[in-house]
Amino acid sequence: MSLHLHWYLPTNGDSREIVGAGDDSQHIAGIGQDYRAATLDYLIDIARSAERLGFEGVLTPTGSWCEDAWLSTMAISQHTERLKFIVAFRPGFISPTLAAHQAATFQRLTQGRLLINVVTGGDPVEQRRYGDRLNHDQRYARSGEFIAAFKGVSAARANGQPFDFHGEHYQLDQATLLPSPWAVPPVFFGGASAAAQQVAATHADTWLTWGEPLEQVAPRLAEVRAAAAVQGRTLSMGIRFHVISRDSEEDAWREAARLLQNVTPQRIHSAQTLLSRTESVGQQRMIALLNTIQAEQVTPENVRALEIAPHIWSGYGLVRGGVGTALVGSHQQVADQIKAYHALGIDHFILSGQPHLEEAWWFGEGAGAILRREGFVVSSTS
């Protein structure tokens, strides 16, 4: 099966440095003189570049630290032709019927270019900003109900029958939508906990994980596949990585070292203190990848001390929430790493790099071109 390459829209802003994600204070800590605001013009530049370079879609994040994903992507979609949009949103703050209505409208206005990413949320402080006080497992139970109800409402428009749903978190009576020629958008869903994997196995179309070494990813894929099989289902797999792809391995590690220049021990301590409050098992796994690294030891000169497996670098996780790892190497080395994960059964690769405009070109004309030339990727430009 061909693999799917996706890029990332930095709706919290961009920079030539590592810009934090996942909390306002992390975001502010990453702003330097080269900070680029998430203006519509800049995000359109990134989206158009991604489209030209053959990326199938772009992920737009969700949270109080970035712009709203639905509004941003709808505006950007009108300046692209083929690019798909993986719109992330929190299920606890919107009804399944309204989300299905928004999705159907998005599909009509973009001619079927929507994918959705249901994000349960793992930071209890941020959840309370939205008035959400459910605990970890309760949130995942709600996510499961949400996806089931979202799909039910969306599918009901095809048969013309109103949809009823009665669960613990959602009660829908006679839910209907306008008929639409466009398909129900696929649901991407991530989470490393047992509760999250069960929701994915039961309801999602693609399970997402954050980038870890191959030997750590393989058993988790097997767990999700087994759980889906019990439900009589199969689902595709996706992974999220940053990427530094260059003409030579030396150039790639030189760029990684440059990213560390303004990563001070104080900034690391501050970010890790914030990240430590998480209830997200995935975030805890990202933090664990750094457990042998002391903040005072992090310097550009020992950049490869953060190489946790061949060509997998954990430097982003020092100061950034979410995925903390990057694929680093020559274009061929990065392409080979992607092929190795694809061999495990991962089909969707959601990539990013700072700044996102320039890094899209580095990857797209480098490792991405190799993957297309070798027949692993069906280009969206075709």
Secondary structure as the mmCIF struct_conf table of DSSP 4:
data_model
#
loop_
_struct_conf.conf_type_id
_struct_conf.id
_struct_conf.beg_label_comp_id
_struct_conf.beg_label_asym_id
_struct_conf.beg_label_seq_id
_struct_conf.end_label_comp_id
_struct_conf.end_label_asym_id
_struct_conf.end_label_seq_id
STRN STRN1 LEU A 3 LEU A 3
STRN STRN2 HIS A 4 TYR A 8
TURN_TY1_P TURN_TY1_P1 THR A 11 ASN A 12
STRN STRN3 ASP A 14 ASP A 14
BEND BEND1 ARG A 16 GLU A 17
BEND BEND2 GLY A 22 ASP A 23
HELX_RH_AL_P HELX_RH_AL_P1 ASP A 24 ALA A 29
TURN_TY1_P TURN_TY1_P2 GLY A 30 GLY A 30
TURN_TY1_P TURN_TY1_P3 GLN A 33 ASP A 34
STRN STRN4 ARG A 36 ARG A 36
HELX_RH_AL_P HELX_RH_AL_P2 LEU A 40 ARG A 52
TURN_TY1_P TURN_TY1_P4 LEU A 53 GLY A 54
STRN STRN5 GLY A 57 THR A 60
BEND BEND3 GLY A 63 GLY A 63
TURN_TY1_P TURN_TY1_P5 SER A 64 TRP A 65
BEND BEND4 CYS A 66 CYS A 66
HELX_RH_AL_P HELX_RH_AL_P3 ALA A 69 SER A 77
TURN_TY1_P TURN_TY1_P6 GLN A 78 HIS A 79
BEND BEND5 GLU A 81 ARG A 82
STRN STRN6 LYS A 84 PHE A 89
HELX_RH_3T_P HELX_RH_3T_P1 PRO A 91 PHE A 93
BEND BEND6 ILE A 94 ILE A 94
HELX_RH_AL_P HELX_RH_AL_P4 PRO A 96 THR A 110
TURN_TY1_P TURN_TY1_P7 GLN A 111 GLN A 111
BEND BEND7 GLY A 112 GLY A 112
STRN STRN7 LEU A 114 VAL A 118
HELX_RH_AL_P HELX_RH_AL_P5 PRO A 124 ARG A 129
TURN_TY1_P TURN_TY1_P8 TYR A 130 GLY A 131
HELX_RH_AL_P HELX_RH_AL_P6 HIS A 136 ASN A 159
TURN_TY1_P TURN_TY1_P9 GLY A 160 GLY A 160
STRN STRN8 PHE A 163 HIS A 166
BEND BEND8 GLU A 168 HIS A 169
STRN STRN9 GLN A 171 ALA A 175
BEND BEND9 PRO A 181 TRP A 182
HELX_LH_PP_P HELX_LH_PP_P1 ALA A 183 PRO A 186
STRN STRN10 VAL A 187 GLY A 190
BEND BEND10 SER A 193 SER A 193
HELX_RH_AL_P HELX_RH_AL_P7 ALA A 194 HIS A 203
BEND BEND11 ASP A 205 ASP A 205
STRN STRN11 THR A 206 TRP A 210
HELX_RH_AL_P HELX_RH_AL_P8 LEU A 214 VAL A 230
TURN_TY1_P TURN_TY1_P10 GLN A 231 GLY A 232
STRN STRN12 SER A 236 ARG A 246
BEND BEND12 ASP A 247 SER A 248
HELX_RH_AL_P HELX_RH_AL_P9 GLU A 249 LEU A 259
TURN_TY1_P TURN_TY1_P11 LEU A 260 ASN A 262
HELX_RH_AL_P HELX_RH_AL_P10 PRO A 265 LEU A 275
TURN_TY1_P TURN_TY1_P12 SER A 276 ARG A 277
HELX_RH_AL_P HELX_RH_AL_P11 VAL A 281 ALA A 288
TURN_TY1_P TURN_TY1_P13 LEU A 289 THR A 292
HELX_RH_3T_P HELX_RH_3T_P2 ALA A 295 GLN A 297
HELX_RH_3T_P HELX_RH_3T_P3 PRO A 300 LEU A 306
STRN STRN13 GLU A 307 ALA A 309
TURN_TY1_P TURN_TY1_P14 PRO A 310 HIS A 311
STRN STRN14 ILE A 312 TRP A 313
HELX_RH_3T_P HELX_RH_3T_P4 GLY A 315 LEU A 318
TURN_TY1_P TURN_TY1_P15 VAL A 319 VAL A 319
BEND BEND13 GLY A 321 GLY A 322
STRN STRN15 ALA A 326 SER A 330
HELX_RH_AL_P HELX_RH_AL_P12 HIS A 331 LEU A 344
TURN_TY1_P TURN_TY1_P16 GLY A 345 GLY A 345
STRN STRN16 ILE A 346 SER A 352
BEND BEND14 GLN A 354 PRO A 355
HELX_RH_AL_P HELX_RH_AL_P13 HIS A 356 GLU A 365
TURN_TY1_P TURN_TY1_P17 GLY A 366 GLY A 366
HELX_RH_AL_P HELX_RH_AL_P14 ALA A 367 ARG A 373
TURN_TY1_P TURN_TY1_P18 GLU A 374 GLY A 375
BEND BEND15 PHE A 376 PHE A 376
STRN STRN17 VAL A 377 VAL A 377
TURN_TY1_P TURN_TY1_P19 SER A 380 THR A 381
#
